[in-house]
């Protein structure tokens, strides 16, 4: 029995990307199966997991985050805590939106719809804003950003499962229609 670990298993994500790039450069015949595998990975967004990730990202931001962003800032002037909270929350949400636009840009409308549904579910779970989180400073944040996601989806031609979402998000029924 060998105790030797696989070098591939020990690589970081960045190192794995380099290996894949070099392998595809050396073996162009592997591009098609790699593309199929990549499409499968992108298409498999679990909206419940995405919703949980969005919720964690937004609720995980404590009010201490404002210490470096609110108040008087040289070169910028006074930044209200609500404005700073809004900016910080947007920064936490942006990777999910970037992923949505990436999937839509690849023509993967179904995958984008699943991701959009997950983002909406995560925002819905943050709609009441907990104390001691940045959402306390932005009580309408979740609804405003959800409205933006719905609008972006409409302009991108992404149709999400409205009937299912209405059951899961009854307080936002007007937004979803």
N, C-alpha and C positions, 0 to 999 in steps of 0.2 A: 504494500500500500504506500502511495506517495503522498507526502505532505506538501508538495509543491502546488502553490495556488496558480490559477490561470492569470496570466498577465492581462488579458482582455478584461477579466472581472475586476481587476485592481485599477483600471484606468478611470480617470475623472471624466465627466461629461465632455469637457473641452478636448481632452486627449482622444476620446472616442470619436469626436467629430473630425479630428485630424486624420485618424486612422481610416475613417470612412472616405474622406476626401481623397486620400492617397490610394486607397484600394480601388475606388471608382476611376481614378485617373489611370491606374495601371491596368484595370480590367473593365473597359467600357461596356462589355457584355453583361455586367452586373447592374448597370444603371436601371434597366427596366424593372427587375425584381426589387431593387432598392426603392424606386419610385412607388411601386405598389405597396410596399411595406410602410413607407412614409405616409402615403394616403390613408392607409388603414389606421395608423396611429393618430393622425389628425382627425379622422372621422369618428373616433371613438370617445367623444367627450361625454362624460357622465354628468348630467346636469345637477344631480344631487350633490356630487362631489364639488362641482364648480360653485354651486350655491353655498356650500359650507366654507369653501376657500374664500369667497367674497365676504361672507359674514365674518370669518376669522380675521381677514385683513382689515376690515373696517372697525370691528369691535375691539381688536387688539391694540388699537391706538389710544393710549391713555392721554389724559389732559396734560401730563408733563411734557408731551410733545410740543406744546405751545411755548415752552420756556425759551426756545431758540428762534421762534418765528413770530410771536406776537409782541406788541409794544413798540417802542421807538426803535427803528432800524436805520442806521446811517445810510444815506443815499436813497432811502425809500420813504422815510417818514414814519408816521404812526401806522401800525398794522393792527386792526381790531382783532381780538381773539376769534371771533366768528369767521372773519376772512381768512385768517391763518389756518383755522380748523378745516375750512372748506378746501383750501389748497392742499393740505396734507392728506385729506381724505381722497381728493382727486388723484393724487400721486399713487395712493394705494390701489385705487380702482383702475388706473390707466393700463396696467399690463393685461388685465382681462379684456378691456376694450380693444387694445392692440391685437390681441389674439382673435377677437371677433372679426376685425377688419381684415386680418391676414387670411382667415379661412374664407371669408366672403370674396376676397381678392383672388383666391385660388379657384373660385367657382364652386366651392364646397358648401352650397347653401344649406343642406341638411345638417352638416356639422356646425355651421355658423348658427343655425336655428337652435340646436341643442345647447350650444354655449350661451347664446342670448337668453334662453330660458333659465339656465343656471345662474347667470348674472342677475336676472330679474328676481329669482327666488332668494338669492343672497341679499339683495337690496330690500326685498320685502321683509325678510327676517330682521332687518336693521331699522325698520320704519319707526320704531318707538324710541330709538336712541337711548342708550343706558347712561345713567349718571356715571361719572368718572371716566367717560370715554369722550372722544372728540365729537361724537354724534350729539352729545348734550348741547353743544354750541350751534349745531346746524339741524334743528328739528325737522326740516323739510328736505334734507339732503337726499335720503333714499328715494322719495317720491319724485323729486326733480331729476335725479340721475336716471331713474327708471323710465321716466317720460322721454328723456333723451335717447335711451337705448331703443325704445319702441319707435321713435321717430327715425333714428339711424337705420334700424332694420327695414322700415318701410322704404327709405330712400335706396337701400342696398338690395331691395327685392327679396328680403329674407322673411319668410312666413313661419312664425312659430306656432306651436299647438295651443291656440287661444282657448279652446274649450277646457283642456287640461289645466291651463294656467288660471283660468277663472275659478276652477274648483280649489286650487291651491292658494290663490291670492284674491279672495272675494272683496277685500277693501279697495282693490285697484281695478275693479271691473270697468269703470268708465275709461280708464287709461288704456285698457287692453282692447277696447272695441274700436 
